[in-house]
Amino acid sequence: MSGLTGRVLDPHSPGWEEARRNFRSCVDYDALIPRAIVFCQSELDVQNAVRWARENNVPLRARSGRHSYEAYSLFPGALIVDVSEIDSICVDGSNMTGRIGAGVYCLDLHQQLFDVGFTVPAASGASVGIAGLALGGGFGVTSRKYGLTCDSLTGVTMVDAKGDLVHADAGENADLHWASQGGGGGNFGIVTSFDVALHPIGYVAICNITWPWQAFDSIVDAWQRWAPVVTDDVSTFLRLAVDGVITLFGQMTPDNPSDLSQFSALLQPLLSVAPPTGINIQAMPYSAAAAVFGGADPVNTKWLIHPHNDRQPFKSTSAVAHELFPGQAITALRKQLEASPPQTPWETNEPSMVQLLAGGGAPSRIAVDATAVPHRAAKFVVQYDAYWTDPADMQRSVDWIEGVRTAMLPYASGAYANYVDSLLPDYLDAYYGPNLDRLIAVKKAIDPDNVFSFQQSIPTQ
Ligand SMILES: Cc1cc2nc3c(=O)[nH]c(=O)nc-3n(C[C@H](O)[C@H](O)[C@H](O)COP(=O)(O)OP(=O)(O)OC[C@H]3O[C@@H](n4cnc5c(N)ncnc54)[C@H](O)[C@@H]3O)c2cc1C
């Protein structure tokens, strides 16, 4: 493989088995064996990888944090161009800007930026990669205040299909910059770094409040009337798990730490509607909150929201609610969850669940055509998650969760581009809606030979 630079692994290299695995996707890894993986450490390594793949007629895939639900960053016989070792973060505090290497993991991003007093809205999953996240939209517990991850992108540097380095921002290659703000990873080139606008961050308050299943209808209704319209300082998600526990996770991110004490009062519309079985509200530095949401807090175990190991399979899909759920939709959702296939054992398995992620706030004030993300008017995003342990449970779990999404289509449609689902019909319309035609035009202009393609990539026409 002469011509490739960086840390190159092939099937005979030590560490190959670990290097070729993504995060828990329910894919058949034996059918997804790449030809080689190059861990790039520089832009030049990425350029050499693209040129090598084209000269040798080998398909390629970009990879950052390996969290693609369908492992679209893997492909049999492909060269996997992994940017996870391009992971530096440079901050210009006086201008509140930064340059972030495309391989930075979200927890590192939260913590390193916090150390200098800043943040960028990003995922709660600790090892979600900034590249896949930002290119497909990206949200986290500061999003209602500061926007989606892609809303903070001021520029992007990538290696194009010829192996050339291209920069895009509002003034230069503006269409490519627009497409990079939510048009999905793996479509236009391999990003090496992102320029971002930074936002101030300090102390935050986080909540973990539980209710029994009997409160389902009243809590879902109260949450949907409150979460998209409460102050932008508060971002929450409501977890409806088939083990019968309803949990509200969320964060308050005020400008002034003295406002943290108001979090309980802001939560009153939910606390007063049904008696909780547990209430935990704590103020802490944002870096500690990020560790909690990332499931990386072994001391504070009751806060762990990712208790499973990294190999537990799952199937996730999504939809967007543009209107509040009427009563019959809430009842239908509860009945769908009550009909979930049995799961065992609970100790090692996350319960299957539906999570409602609050919309409104800063993302909703950006025009639908200002970035590639179309779902700006969402009241909330619905995330459908099935988990299982025994491989024999896989098919019925997948069928069930797809059935839940289908049953709820009258109330929530479309899909979030970062929650890729190979079973979604009309996935391009679902992910990109009215922005699809412009994305296709950008694709045709930047990658007419469709070098950057995968199962759900943007076509050239
Ligand atoms: C446990 C977990 C938690 C999550 N939490 C959140 C969350 O809180 N908020 C949220 O919005 N989303 C969340 N997600 C979804 C996440 O945003 C997507 O899965 C995202 O695509 C992951 O990006 P990645 O770089 O980690 O994955 P990868 O598998 O490396 O890449 C994902 C896609 O982007 C492409 N890509 C990767 N690197 C590059 C690059 N350098 N240039 C161009 N294309 C590239 C890949 O080819 C692939 O198509 C979560 C997912 C998981 C599994």
The ligand as an SDF file (V2000), in Angstrom:
LIG
                    3D

 53 58  0  0  0  0  0  0  0  0999 V2000
  -24.3330    6.4270   21.8260 C   0  0  0  0  0  0  0  0  0  0  0  0
  -24.7060    7.5060   20.8530 C   0  0  0  0  0  0  0  0  0  0  0  0
  -25.0170    8.7630   21.3340 C   0  0  0  0  0  0  0  0  0  0  0  0
  -25.3850    9.7750   20.4570 C   0  0  0  0  0  0  0  0  0  0  0  0
  -25.7200   11.0030   20.9700 N   0  0  0  0  0  0  0  0  0  0  0  0
  -26.0890   11.9910   20.1210 C   0  0  0  0  0  0  0  0  0  0  0  0
  -26.4500   13.2800   20.6260 C   0  0  0  0  0  0  0  0  0  0  0  0
  -26.4530   13.5200   21.8410 O   0  0  0  0  0  0  0  0  0  0  0  0
  -26.7860   14.2440   19.7350 N   0  0  0  0  0  0  0  0  0  0  0  0
  -26.7970   14.0250   18.3850 C   0  0  0  0  0  0  0  0  0  0  0  0
  -27.1040   14.9500   17.6370 O   0  0  0  0  0  0  0  0  0  0  0  0
  -26.4650   12.8100   17.8780 N   0  0  0  0  0  0  0  0  0  0  0  0
  -26.1160   11.7960   18.7040 C   0  0  0  0  0  0  0  0  0  0  0  0
  -25.7960   10.5690   18.2010 N   0  0  0  0  0  0  0  0  0  0  0  0
  -25.8440   10.3530   16.7390 C   0  0  0  0  0  0  0  0  0  0  0  0
  -24.5530   10.8560   16.0900 C   0  0  0  0  0  0  0  0  0  0  0  0
  -24.6560   12.2450   15.8690 O   0  0  0  0  0  0  0  0  0  0  0  0
  -24.3240   10.1720   14.7300 C   0  0  0  0  0  0  0  0  0  0  0  0
  -24.2680    8.7900   14.9140 O   0  0  0  0  0  0  0  0  0  0  0  0
  -23.0580   10.6960   14.0580 C   0  0  0  0  0  0  0  0  0  0  0  0
  -23.1250   10.4450   12.6750 O   0  0  0  0  0  0  0  0  0  0  0  0
  -21.8180   10.0290   14.6220 C   0  0  0  0  0  0  0  0  0  0  0  0
  -20.6570   10.5880   14.0650 O   0  0  0  0  0  0  0  0  0  0  0  0
  -19.2680    9.8230   14.2770 P   0  0  0  0  0  0  0  0  0  0  0  0
  -18.2180   10.6690   13.6590 O   0  0  0  0  0  0  0  0  0  0  0  0
  -19.1150    9.4160   15.6830 O   0  0  0  0  0  0  0  0  0  0  0  0
  -19.5040    8.4700   13.4840 O   0  0  0  0  0  0  0  0  0  0  0  0
  -18.8230    7.8050   12.2150 P   0  0  0  0  0  0  0  0  0  0  0  0
  -19.4140    6.4460   12.1570 O   0  0  0  0  0  0  0  0  0  0  0  0
  -17.3330    7.8990   12.2720 O   0  0  0  0  0  0  0  0  0  0  0  0
  -19.3330    8.7040   11.0060 O   0  0  0  0  0  0  0  0  0  0  0  0
  -20.7130    8.9570   10.7870 C   0  0  0  0  0  0  0  0  0  0  0  0
  -20.9120    9.4020    9.3320 C   0  0  0  0  0  0  0  0  0  0  0  0
  -20.1270   10.5720    9.0720 O   0  0  0  0  0  0  0  0  0  0  0  0
  -19.1320   10.3000    8.0710 C   0  0  0  0  0  0  0  0  0  0  0  0
  -17.8810   10.9400    8.4900 N   0  0  0  0  0  0  0  0  0  0  0  0
  -17.1450   10.6310    9.5870 C   0  0  0  0  0  0  0  0  0  0  0  0
  -16.0530   11.3980    9.6290 N   0  0  0  0  0  0  0  0  0  0  0  0
  -16.0960   12.2170    8.5620 C   0  0  0  0  0  0  0  0  0  0  0  0
  -15.2520   13.2290    8.0730 C   0  0  0  0  0  0  0  0  0  0  0  0
  -14.1030   13.5430    8.6820 N   0  0  0  0  0  0  0  0  0  0  0  0
  -15.6010   13.8830    6.9340 N   0  0  0  0  0  0  0  0  0  0  0  0
  -16.7410   13.5590    6.2770 C   0  0  0  0  0  0  0  0  0  0  0  0
  -17.5900   12.5950    6.6920 N   0  0  0  0  0  0  0  0  0  0  0  0
  -17.2670   11.9350    7.8310 C   0  0  0  0  0  0  0  0  0  0  0  0
  -19.0170    8.8020    8.0080 C   0  0  0  0  0  0  0  0  0  0  0  0
  -18.5450    8.3510    6.7420 O   0  0  0  0  0  0  0  0  0  0  0  0
  -20.4310    8.3480    8.3200 C   0  0  0  0  0  0  0  0  0  0  0  0
  -21.2500    8.4060    7.1810 O   0  0  0  0  0  0  0  0  0  0  0  0
  -25.4250    9.5270   19.0590 C   0  0  0  0  0  0  0  0  0  0  0  0
  -25.0920    8.2680   18.5730 C   0  0  0  0  0  0  0  0  0  0  0  0
  -24.7450    7.2560   19.4520 C   0  0  0  0  0  0  0  0  0  0  0  0
  -24.4230    5.8830   18.9120 C   0  0  0  0  0  0  0  0  0  0  0  0
  1  2  1  0
  2  3  1  0
  2 52  2  0
  3  4  2  0
  4  5  1  0
  4 50  1  0
  5  6  2  0
  6  7  1  0
  6 13  1  0
  7  8  2  0
  7  9  1  0
  9 10  1  0
 10 11  2  0
 10 12  1  0
 12 13  2  0
 13 14  1  0
 14 15  1  0
 14 50  1  0
 15 16  1  0
 16 17  1  0
 16 18  1  0
 18 19  1  0
 18 20  1  0
 20 21  1  0
 20 22  1  0
 22 23  1  0
 23 24  1  0
 24 25  2  0
 24 26  1  0
 24 27  1  0
 27 28  1  0
 28 29  2  0
 28 30  1  0
 28 31  1  0
 31 32  1  0
 32 33  1  0
 33 34  1  0
 33 48  1  0
 34 35  1  0
 35 36  1  0
 35 46  1  0
 36 37  1  0
 36 45  1  0
 37 38  2  0
 38 39  1  0
 39 40  1  0
 39 45  2  0
 40 41  1  0
 40 42  2  0
 42 43  1  0
 43 44  2  0
 44 45  1  0
 46 47  1  0
 46 48  1  0
 48 49  1  0
 50 51  2  0
 51 52  1  0
 52 53  1  0
M  END
$$$$
